[in-house]
Amino acid sequence: MRIPKKKSFSNSRKYSKFKVTNWLSYNEFLRNRGRIDFMIAENLVNGWYDKLSVYRKRGRHKKYSDLAILQCLQIRCLFGLKLRQTQGFINYIFEASGLSITCPDYTTLCKRGQKLSLDSRLVEIDKEFSYVSMDSTGIATYTGNEWLENKHGKRYSRRVWKKLHIAVDKEGNIIANSTTTHIEDDRPQVETLLKDIKAEEFLGDTGYDGEEVYKQLRKKGIKPIIRPPNSSIAIKLEHLKSERDKAVEYRKNKRYHAWRVKNKYGRRERVENTFFRFKTSFGNKFLSREDNNMKNEMTIKCQLLNKMFEIGKPISVRVS
């Protein structure tokens, strides 16, 4: 019997290689990302305690300001600490720095963290973008049910997790974010994240395919570039074809590669790279357990990721 030869991968697809040209400064940027001083505001002592709450007539006065709670939660997310460890860590920093302030206790951080009114939009409303990319990823919640049920020989249910939706610009900065359950669809998040945002084009995968999404984007003056699913069927009558039907027909006749090149769909990989940086920096699990704390945690982490990007980023060129 003739033994088939192994396939040679010499003619396989070759991917482009890039070389970082600013390694010296980029290494310094990476070291600075671990410094705690760039996280703390200069006027931290002045705005640490809440002085406005003394004018309230009823209820217990708030001791710490919202700025103090936000700063503590930012440090917690930056280093992946638990609430008790966050309290001890920040108190030590204050003692070593000679500051006459204290960190809120872990119970206060948990309760006040739920009430923080953080804006999920992370950029200025008046800013215009050439294109915006959107996608979602799964973030695991805190649960041990799988291990316990598996230990006792029971059939365990699927791990509970949530979706993080983000919209990024061409540089990779996160414009807006939202957190939903894993059973919710991605398409309603287009209107939520792109509210009051001006852009020329929208790039999305098959999860955003739908006539309603096309209409919403065109109403905002945004050109939709959404990958049509393989099973999509276009209307045969020419005068009834919508913009989505024309995209489906073009992909079916010319194949996916031609549609990708025509619409420069490779730009959508920017959002995939942003998710890689997010999970590399903060992991793929929630630190919080309550829903409101989870939403605020994701917003804080997106703010931190943008802040890290502002400190410095690699400058790469394609290697011939």
N, C-alpha and C positions, 0 to 999 in steps of 0.2 A: 504494500500500500504506500502510495506517495504521501510523504509528510509535507503539509503546506508550509511555506516559508513564512517567517514572521514579517509583519508589515513594517516597512521602513517609514520612519517619521521625518525623513530628511525633506520631503516635499509637503510637510504639514504646514498649516497656516502659521505665518510668522507675525508676532505681535511687535508693535513699535516699542523701542526702548528709549528711556529718557534719562538724562543725567542732570543731577542737581549742581548748579554752578555757584551757589552761595553757602557752601557747607560751613565755613567758619562762622558767619553770622547766624546761620540757622541753628547751629549747635548752641550758641548763646541764647537764642530765642527759646529753645527747648528747655534749657536750664532755668530760664526766668519763669517759665510756666509753673514750676514747682515752688516759686517764692510766694510767701503769704502776704508780703507787703503790697503787691500790686492789686490784691483783692480788697484791702481795707482803705476806706476813704480817708482823706487828709483831715477833714473836720469831724472825725468819728466821735471824739469826746463831746463835742458840742451838741450833736444830734442823737446821742445814744439813749438818753432818757427822755420819756414823753412828758413834756411840760403842758401840752394843750389839754390833756385829760383832766386836769384839776378844775377846769371850768364846767365839767359835766355835773349835773345836779344829782343824778341817781346812778347807782352801781359803783363798783370798786374802780378806782382810778388805775389806769394802765401805767406800769412802772417803766417799761421799755417802749421805745418808738418802733414803728414798722421798719425803719431803716436798720435798727439793731437786729431785729428778727431776720430780715433779709440777708444781712451780712453773715450772720451765724449759719443760716441754711446754705449760703453760697460756699462757705468754708467746709461745711459738712459734705456737700455734693462734690467739691473739688477733691477731697481726700477720701471719700467713701466711708465716713465715720457713722457710727450709731449716735443717737441723741445724747446719751450719757457721756460717751467718749468725746463728743463735740463740746459739751460743757466743760469737761476737764481740760481739754486741749486749749480752748480759747482763754479760760481763766489763767492757765500757765503762761500763755503769750502775753496777757495783760500784766501779770506779775513781773515777768522778765523785762517787759518794756517800761515798767514803772508807771503804768496808767492806773488811775483811780476809778476804774469802772469794772463791773463784773458781767459775766455772761448770764443770760437768762437760764433758768433751770430747764431740764429736758421736757418737763410737762408743759411749761409755758411755750417752748419752741414748737411742740406738737400742736397745741390748741391754737396758738396765734398763727402758725403756719397755714392752717386751714382757711383762715380769714383774710389772708393777703390777697389783695386785688391786683394780681400781676397781669399785665397786658400781654397777650400771646403774640401780638404784632411787634416785632423787634426792630423795625426800621421806621424812618420818617414817612409819613403818608404822602408827602409831595414828591418823593423821589420816584424817578421813572427807571424802568429796567428794560433792557433789550429782549430778554426772555427769562421765564421763570420755569423751574422744574419742580415737580411734585411727586412724592411717593410716600409709602408707609412701611413701617417695620414693626415687628413684635417685641414687646418688652415683658419679661416674665414677672409676675407678682409674687409676693411673699406667701408661700404655702408649703406645707409638709404633708399634705393629704396623700400624695402619690406614694411616698416612702412608707407611711404608716399602713396604708391599705395593702400595699404589696408585701409588706412584712408579714401580715396576718393571712396571706393567701387569697385576698379578695381581688376582684377585678377593679383596678383603679380607673378613675375618670381622667380625662385630659387635663393637663396643667392649665390653670387659669392664667391668662395673659391679656395684655391690652395692646392697642395700636398707637404708635406715635406717628403722626402725620406732620410733614414739614414741607415748606416751600423754600427753595434756595435760588439765589441769583447766579449769574455766570461765574462769579468768583468763588462760590461755595459758601457764602454767608447765608445764614438762616434768616429768612424774611418773617415767617410766621410759623406757628406750630399749634397742634391740638392733640388731645388724648381722648381716645374712644375705646369701647369694648371691642373684642376681636370679632364679634358677629356683625358689627356695623359696616356698611358699604363705604368705599372710598369716595365715590362720586359726590355725595353731599358736602364733603369737606372742601370742594373747589370754591364754592360760594363763600364758605366760612373763612378760609385762609386768604383768599384774594379780594376780600372786601376792601374797597378804597385803595387798592394797589393798582398802579398804572404799569402796564407791560405791553410789549409788542407781540410776543409769542408765548404760548404755553406748551410745555413738553410733558407728556405723561404716558404711562404704559397702558396695557389693555384694561386695567382696573378702572380707568376713567372713561372708557368708551361708552358713548350714549348720546342720543340726539339732544337730550336736555342739557348736557354739559356743553355741547357745541353751541347751543343757543345762548346759554349763559355767558360763555366767553365772547361770542360775537357781540352780545349786547354791551359788554364792557370795552369793546374795541380791541380784543385780544385774538390773535390768530391761533386756533387750536391745531396742535401737531400731536395727535394721539395715535398710538400704534393700533391698527385694527386687529381684532382677534382672527385666528385662522378660520374659525367657523362662521365668520360674518357673511351675510348675503346682502347684496345691494339690489335696489329696485331696478327692474329692467327698463321701465319707461324713462326716457331721457329727460323729459320736461318735469318729472316728479322727483328726480334725484336731488338729494340734499348734499351738503358739503361732506358729510360723513359717508354717504353712499359713493361719492366719487373717490374718496380715499380708499374705501374697501375695494372698489373695482380696480383702481390703479395697482394696489398691492397684489390683487389676484392675477392680473394680467402681466405685470412687470416683475413680480416676485418681491420678497421682502427687502432684499439688498438694494434694489433700485429705488424703492420707496424710502429706505433709510438714507441713501446718498442724496436724493432729491431734497429731502426735508432737513438734512443735517441732524439726524436723530441722535447721533453720537454725543451731542451736547448734554443729553439727559443723564449721561454717566456721572455728571457732576453731583447729582443728588445721591447716587450710590456711594461715591467717594465720601460724601458728608456723613452718611450713615456709618461707614467704616471708621472715620475719625471719631464719631460719637461713641460707638461701642468700644473702640480701643481706649478711649479716655475715661469713660464712665461705666463700662460693662453693659450687660444686657438684662439687668434686673433692677427692680425698684428698691429703693431704701425705705420708702414709706409704705404704710398699710392702708390708710384712709384714702378715699377717692380724691378729695380736694387736695390733700397733700401730694398725691401722685401727680396730679395735673400741674401743680406749682413746681414740683420737683423737676418735671420735664422742661418747663419753661426756664427754670434757673439753669439747668444744664445746657440748654440751647444758648442762653445768654453767655455762659462761661465759654462755650465753644467758639462763639463769635469773638469773645474777648481774647482768647488764645490766638485766633487768626489775626487779630489786630496787632498783637505783639510781634509777630513775624511768621512768615510762611516761606516754603522753599521755592526757589526760582529754577525751573527745569527747562531743558531744551531737548529736542528730539535728536537722538544719536543716529547718524546716517549709517 
